[in-house]
Amino acid sequence: MNIKTLLRSAVFALGLISVITSHAAPVAIDSLFVDNAAVTLSSSTLGTDSASATLPSIEITMGSYQPSIFQVGSYPLTVNIYSAGPNSAPSGYVDGTSINVDFSSLRASIDYYGNNLDVGLWPLNTSLDYGTYDPLSSNYLIGWTESVSIDISGLISYSDTASLDVNLSGYLTTVPVPAAIWLFGSGCLALFGFANSKRKLYK
């Protein structure tokens, strides 16, 4: 078998693997790392305050709770994000260029104008406002909005409802493609090459 035939066989096998994996079930996220985070709290009484940071690839651990994941912001708005039960530990999957996550265990300890708040970032009915994933670079971008009740008695004499916007970006790793698929592709490569060589032999 010459080099040209080998190359054609390799392209065929890789293309076949690509087709198989692209039509496979969604792939679970193994590790999700946050490089940039932004949180915006909008209150009808106090207006809008934002907290953001560029992070050193902080991991949101899939399948485990974390007492502290990362902190963003400074006065008047500081947000410390963590995960805790009883809701399910963080999980997610990617499907082509889309991404979906379950962050129902994410919470935020917030210092807002000196008032300490603890709120859920992802109640059970929450879904992403947007989520994109680049399979080539493994980069993702997700964001969601949640309404929260805040008690800022140090500033006003009543509770207020605020809108909490969370935006995260970074990169992720997925659970490896099952070895059976790669073995299948390798077998196709060998069979394709053998068929080519046999055809040439009997010409």
ZIQUIPE-V495666 format. One record per residue. N is the residue number from 0. RES is the residue in one small letter. PHI is phi in radians with two decimals (none if undefined). PSI is psi as a letter, one per 20 degrees, with the letter a starting at -180 (NA if undefined). OMEGA is omega in radians with two decimals (999 if undefined). Layout:
# ZIQUIPE-V495666
N|RES|PHI|PSI|OMEGA + N|RES|PHI|PSI|OMEGA
This chain:
# ZIQUIPE-V495666
0|m|none|p|-3.11 + 1|n|-1.46|r|-3.08 + 2|i|-1.08|g|-3.11 + 3|k|-1.08|g|3.12 + 4|t|-1.16|g|3.10 + 5|l|-1.06|g|-3.14 + 6|l|-1.13|g|3.11 + 7|r|-1.08|g|3.13 + 8|s|-1.13|g|-3.13 + 9|a|-1.13|g|3.12 + 10|v|-1.06|g|3.13 + 11|f|-1.06|g|-3.09 + 12|a|-1.14|g|3.13 + 13|l|-1.15|h|3.09 + 14|g|-1.10|h|3.12 + 15|l|-1.12|g|3.10 + 16|i|-1.06|g|-3.14 + 17|s|-1.05|g|3.13 + 18|v|-1.11|g|-3.12 + 19|i|-1.10|g|-3.08 + 20|t|-1.21|h|-3.12 + 21|s|-1.24|h|3.12 + 22|h|-1.77|j|3.12 + 23|a|-1.33|r|3.09 + 24|a|-1.12|q|3.10 + 25|p|-0.89|q|-3.07 + 26|v|-1.74|p|-3.12 + 27|a|-1.18|q|3.05 + 28|i|-1.37|p|3.14 + 29|d|-1.58|g|3.12 + 30|s|-2.47|p|3.12 + 31|l|-2.17|p|-3.09 + 32|f|-1.93|p|-3.12 + 33|v|-1.80|p|3.08 + 34|d|-1.74|h|-3.14 + 35|n|-2.41|p|-3.13 + 36|a|-2.39|q|3.09 + 37|a|-2.47|p|3.10 + 38|v|-2.24|p|3.12 + 39|t|-2.12|p|3.12 + 40|l|-1.96|o|-3.11 + 41|s|-2.01|o|-3.13 + 42|s|-2.07|p|3.12 + 43|s|-1.13|h|-3.12 + 44|t|-1.57|g|-3.01 + 45|l|-1.83|i|3.13 + 46|g|1.48|b|-3.02 + 47|t|-2.09|p|3.05 + 48|d|-2.29|q|-3.09 + 49|s|-2.21|q|3.05 + 50|a|-2.35|p|-3.13 + 51|s|-2.57|r|3.14 + 52|a|-2.86|q|2.91 + 53|t|-1.64|p|-2.98 + 54|l|-1.92|q|3.12 + 55|p|-1.45|l|3.11 + 56|s|0.90|m|3.11 + 57|i|-1.41|p|-3.08 + 58|e|-1.59|p|2.86 + 59|i|-1.59|o|-3.02 + 60|t|-1.29|p|3.09 + 61|m|-1.28|p|3.07 + 62|g|1.46|j|-3.13 + 63|s|-2.44|q|3.05 + 64|y|-1.53|q|3.12 + 65|q|-2.31|p|-3.11 + 66|p|-1.14|h|3.05 + 67|s|-2.70|p|-3.13 + 68|i|-1.75|g|3.05 + 69|f|-2.81|r|3.13 + 70|q|-2.23|p|3.09 + 71|v|-2.30|q|3.00 + 72|g|1.58|r|3.07 + 73|s|-2.67|r|-3.08 + 74|y|-0.88|p|0.23 + 75|p|-1.62|i|-3.09 + 76|l|-2.29|o|3.06 + 77|t|-2.14|p|-3.05 + 78|v|-2.19|p|3.05 + 79|n|-1.92|o|-3.07 + 80|i|-1.70|p|3.13 + 81|y|-2.53|r|3.08 + 82|s|-2.26|q|-3.10 + 83|a|-2.75|q|3.09 + 84|g|-1.25|r|0.16 + 85|p|-1.51|i|-3.13 + 86|n|-1.18|r|-3.09 + 87|s|-1.05|q|3.07 + 88|a|-1.08|q|-3.08 + 89|p|-0.92|q|3.08 + 90|s|-2.68|r|3.11 + 91|g|3.14|r|3.11 + 92|y|-2.65|q|3.03 + 93|v|-2.06|q|-3.13 + 94|d|-2.50|n|-3.03 + 95|g|1.18|d|3.13 + 96|t|-1.79|j|3.12 + 97|s|-1.82|q|3.14 + 98|i|-2.42|q|3.07 + 99|n|-2.43|q|-3.11 + 100|v|-2.37|q|2.97 + 101|d|-2.05|o|-3.13 + 102|f|-1.93|k|-3.07 + 103|s|-1.13|i|3.11 + 104|s|-1.63|i|-3.14 + 105|l|-1.30|p|3.08 + 106|r|-2.33|r|3.13 + 107|a|-2.33|p|2.97 + 108|s|-1.65|o|-2.97 + 109|i|-2.01|p|2.95 + 110|d|-1.83|o|-3.05 + 111|y|-2.11|o|-3.06 + 112|y|0.95|k|3.10 + 113|g|1.48|i|3.09 + 114|n|-1.72|p|-3.11 + 115|n|-1.60|p|-3.13 + 116|l|-2.18|q|3.03 + 117|d|-2.33|o|-3.02 + 118|v|-2.30|q|3.02 + 119|g|-1.38|p|3.13 + 120|l|-1.53|i|-2.98 + 121|w|-2.61|m|3.04 + 122|p|-1.02|r|-2.96 + 123|l|-1.09|h|-3.12 + 124|n|-1.65|j|-3.10 + 125|t|-1.42|q|3.01 + 126|s|-2.44|r|-3.13 + 127|l|-1.17|p|2.96 + 128|d|-1.28|h|3.05 + 129|y|-2.73|q|3.10 + 130|g|-2.82|p|3.12 + 131|t|-2.23|q|-3.12 + 132|y|-2.46|p|3.10 + 133|d|-1.87|o|-3.10 + 134|p|-1.07|h|-3.11 + 135|l|-1.30|g|-3.12 + 136|s|-1.69|i|-3.07 + 137|s|1.19|j|3.11 + 138|n|-1.43|q|3.11 + 139|y|-2.36|r|3.06 + 140|l|-2.55|p|3.13 + 141|i|-2.36|q|3.10 + 142|g|-2.80|q|3.11 + 143|w|-2.67|r|-3.12 + 144|t|-2.19|p|-3.14 + 145|e|-2.42|q|3.05 + 146|s|-1.54|p|-3.12 + 147|v|-2.31|q|3.05 + 148|s|-1.68|p|-3.09 + 149|i|-2.09|p|3.10 + 150|d|-1.84|o|-3.13 + 151|i|-2.05|m|-3.05 + 152|s|-1.11|i|3.09 + 153|g|-1.27|i|-3.11 + 154|l|-2.02|h|3.11 + 155|i|-2.32|r|-3.03 + 156|s|-1.66|j|-3.12 + 157|y|-2.63|r|3.08 + 158|s|-1.37|q|-3.12 + 159|d|-2.25|q|3.06 + 160|t|-1.70|p|-3.09 + 161|a|-2.19|q|3.07 + 162|s|-1.79|p|-3.10 + 163|l|-1.98|o|3.12 + 164|d|-1.81|p|-3.14 + 165|v|-2.13|p|3.12 + 166|n|-2.29|p|-3.13 + 167|l|-2.24|q|3.03 + 168|s|-2.53|q|-3.12 + 169|g|2.91|b|3.13 + 170|y|-2.43|r|-3.11 + 171|l|-2.52|r|3.00 + 172|t|-2.10|q|-3.13 + 173|t|-2.00|r|3.05 + 174|v|-1.09|p|-3.06 + 175|p|-0.97|q|3.05 + 176|v|-1.06|p|-3.12 + 177|p|-0.93|p|-3.10 + 178|a|-1.03|h|-3.11 + 179|a|-1.05|h|-3.13 + 180|i|-1.15|g|3.14 + 181|w|-1.18|h|3.08 + 182|l|-1.13|h|3.11 + 183|f|-1.10|g|3.12 + 184|g|-1.12|g|3.11 + 185|s|-1.12|h|3.11 + 186|g|-1.12|g|3.09 + 187|c|-1.10|h|3.11 + 188|l|-1.04|g|-3.12 + 189|a|-1.15|g|-3.13 + 190|l|-1.14|h|3.14 + 191|f|-1.12|g|3.13 + 192|g|-1.15|h|3.13 + 193|f|-1.13|g|-3.14 + 194|a|-1.12|h|3.13 + 195|n|-1.12|g|-3.09 + 196|s|-1.18|h|3.14 + 197|k|-1.19|h|3.13 + 198|r|-1.11|g|-3.14 + 199|k|-1.17|h|-3.09 + 200|l|-1.15|h|-3.07 + 201|y|-1.70|j|3.07 + 202|k|-1.27|NA|999
